[in-house]
């Protein structure tokens, strides 16, 4: 690992600290030796990633009569995938998970009725049940543990915080949808409605075994080693400004700080977390009504317009907000929540579109559309505000970035005790209340003015025929997002005295708010050759710019705002911004009966923030090295044995030129990554396959 091999076979923190500090390979070996000696855990073994998936599908089409058809289908899917959670070169064997064994059952029914030559009704029903357990791989390191390294990637070991030791989850979904269509004159009118019932029951043991994040390898080794080794070892180890270590309870220097940057633990109010603390059973009801019309105004002019209404009904709190750890602040105008999740019942979404065949000859077409679109709020975010209320569950935060006085013995946990809190400003002042909950209880909530994300999208496109079957097209899209979800920690809201307004009563106070915004503008130019004379192709180039103030809408564990009091400072390039993108594909009939399919994909790198973890002053001002280019192709030659049977040998190659195509989904310092899936490093290499198949068209 790194450019220089470690000159010592088994470096230790006592004998080789300087070498460990300066050499990435020595860091790797020191960690492997430490986990082997202290936890009997091997962390440098090859990792196998078996994928076990199987599916069964059954379908019946039943023509009840000439006007009515019933279609029934059932699908069963089984999957168990080991070591698929993380794929990062510097993560140890223990930092991974097992997805499954999952069992998904889905039943669908569709009833199509032709009521008259101009009237059709479509009725759809779905019922699904998904059992999706997840667990950490077997290891002797319970706590999710990460530390910075001498490379750009951090080290990470232990059970992933969202899997350890395991998660039990069952998800049910029922859907009923009906559409009625009628053709009258130049109008094709469709009206309909939809109801979706979703229910999620789970025991989520997130952070039950703790998550530790350390500044670097030597800091971790000092902290995690037994305190019996002397000053500078154990949970009271502190790094002095000159790089030496001391005991923080009797410091031998001024300005010493713990190497533990962040510690997070899910716990019950009066002890370690139990299954009851992580249990939830919540449901959502989604309702929709719509009406739309396709109006053939003129043989060469078509208008489409409609209105869709949706509602998302959230779960009710299981504990009265007044009885929670934050109940004493519900009447405080500075507190952002009333403790409930407000149903979203005003999601009106008008849509409009047109197509104009200029000249009426099918050679020049102008198209345009405008629409308002709402997004659903995911149930992962909802469940945190239901369970993490200080009564059922609380979050304990420690380390340099949260509460430097909370420094548990690695890899152990804090043992909270029942108590009350009546202090302020880090126990230095008497508070105005006596709250019957432990000080610094962590909670999660929705803001009282929360609204589901909304996007306004406009598109204009023009296509011009250049020659027979060859056309040029131009396309522009403008998309503006408002009320995007941002997770803001109100423990950062400070009063005039410089202390947290809601401290010491509350610790992390993570609020799902609706203050985010985004703006996407993209222009595409392309050529399209329809199939003729034995070939077809399409190529296009897109130039775009994507802006927002927070690209995180699904990670409820991270507040990414740089300045809590001025969120406008975060408005910059979005994490997903890709400035240039090119695509090409072709299908060609070659001599001797061969068929060739070729595809080229290329795109420039996405942005990242320099020199920061998650709260970045200069957000997304540089680019990652994850630019992408791939040339893929397939050559095949069908051999016919009869009218209904063909043998088709196929040779295909992916990433023909073996480009690196690095994968890097991180936003800042990957040390603080909270993703539930992470793959980082070189992408898929050149791959070549040769195979054949028998195609049966029809046997009679």
C-alpha positions, 0 to 999 in steps of 0.5 A: 500500500502506498509508494514505499513498502514498510521496512518493518514487518510488524510495526507497533505504536510503541516502537514505530510511531514515527514510521507509522505516521509517515508510511501508508504501508506501515499504517496498514501493517500496524492495524492488521497486527493490532486487530490480530493481537487485541481482537483475534480478528484477521482484516487483510484476507481476500474478500469473496463477494458471492451473489445468490439470486433466483426468481420465479415468474408466473403469468396468466392471460384470460380473455373473459370475452371479446371485451374483457381481459384479465391478466394475473401474475406472481413473482417470487425473488430470493437473494442473498448477497455477501460482502456487497455493502462496501467495496473500498480497498482500505476497508477491512474484512469486518467492514461489510454486510450481508444483504438477505436472505431476502424474499420478495412476493409480488402479485399483480392483477390487471383488468382491461375492459372495452366498454365501447369503441371509444371507451376503455377502462384499465383497473390495476391491483398490486400486493407485495410483501418483502422480507429483507433482513440485513446483517453485518458479516461475522467479526470480533469488532462490534463498533464501526471504526474509521480513521484517516490514513496517509492515502486519500482513502480512510481505513474502516473496520467493524460492523457497519453502524446501520447493520450491526449486529443485524436488521429485521425488516418486513415491507408490505405494499398494496396498490389500486389504480384505475384509469378510464379513457374516452375518445370524443372528436379530437379529444382523448380524455383520461381520468383516474385515481390511485391509492398506495398503502405502504407499511414498514415494520422493522427493528433497526439497530442503527448505532447500537454498537457505536460508531467511532471516527478517529483523526488518523492511525496513530490517534486510534492506536493510542486511544484503543490501546490499554490505558495500562500502557501509561499516559497517552494511551486509552480513552483519555489519550490526547494529542498535544500541539507538538504531536506527542500524546498526553493524558487529558485528565492530567495533561502534560501540555496546553491545547491537548485534544482527543484523537476521537473526532466523532462518536455516535451511539443509539441508546435507550433513555436509561441504558444500552439500546434494546430491540424495543428502542429500535422497533418501529411499525409505520405506514404511509397512505398515498392518494392521487387523482388525475385528469388529462386530455390529448387534443388534436387541435389541427392535423399537425398540432397536438396539445396535451394538458392535465392536472394531477393531485397527490397526497402523502399521509404520514404516521402519527407519533407513538409518544405525545410530543409533550412527553418527549425530551424536547417537549419543554421547547414546543412553545419556544418559537426558536424550536423548529418543530411541533413534534409531528409529521404534517400530512402533505395534501396540497400537491397539485401538479399541472402539466402542459405539452405540445407538438407542432409539425411545422409545415405538416410534412413530418420534416420539422417538429417543435415540441415543448412541455411544462410540469410541476412534480412532487416527490415522496418523503422516504420512510427511513427519514420518517422513522427517525422522528418516530423513534428517536425522541428521548423516550423510546431512543436517544442519540449519544454523540461524543468526540471532539466534534460533538462532546469532547467529554464523551470518550468511551473505551473502544470498542465499547459503549456509553452506559446512560442512566436515568436522570434529569437535566437542569444545566446550560452551557456545558454544565457551567450555568443553571438552566431555566428548566428541570427536564426529566431526561439525561442531558444532551439527549439526541432527538430527530424531528420534522420541521413544522413547515415541512413540505415535500420536494417540488420541481418545476420543469420546462422542456423545449425540443426541435427536430429537423429531417436532414435527409431520408431517415436522418434527423438533427435534434436540439433539446433544452431542459430547465428544472428548478427544485424547491422545498428540497429536504435538508437535514439541519442539526439545531444543536448548532443554533447558538444563543447570545452567550455563545452556547447552544440554545437548547443545551444542555437539555438536548444534544444532536437535534436533527431536523428534516427541513424543506429549505433546499433548492436546486437548478438544472439547465441542460442543452442537448444536440444529436443526430438520429439515423433510423434503420435503413440500408442495413444500419441505424445510429444515434449520437448526442452531446449534452452540456449542462450545469446543475446547482443546489445547496445540498445534494443530500436528501437521503442521509438523515445522519449528516448536517452538511450546512457550512454556516447554520445561520446562512444556508445561502453559502452552500449554493454551488455546483451539485454533487451530481453535476456532469458538465459534458456528456456524449453518447453513441450507439449503432446497429449494423448488418454486416456481411455473412449474416453478422450483426454488430452493436456498438456503444460509446459513453463518455462523461466528464468528472463530477465536483468535490469539495477540497479540504473538508469533511462534510461542511465545506466553505468552498463547496464543490470547487474542484473535480474528482478523477471519476471521468468516464469513457467506455466503448462496448460492442457485441458481434453475433451470427444467428444460425437457423435450424428451422423456421422456429429455432435459431442458435446465436453465438455471441461475442461481446466486450465491455470497456474495450480500451480498459479505461480506469473509470474511477468510482468516487461517490464521496462529497468531501473527506470520505472519512465521514461517509455515512452511505449505506452502500459504497464502492470506491476505486477503479471501475469495471475493467475490460471484460470479454464474453463468448456465449451462445443461446437457442432462441425458440420463436414459437412451437406449434 
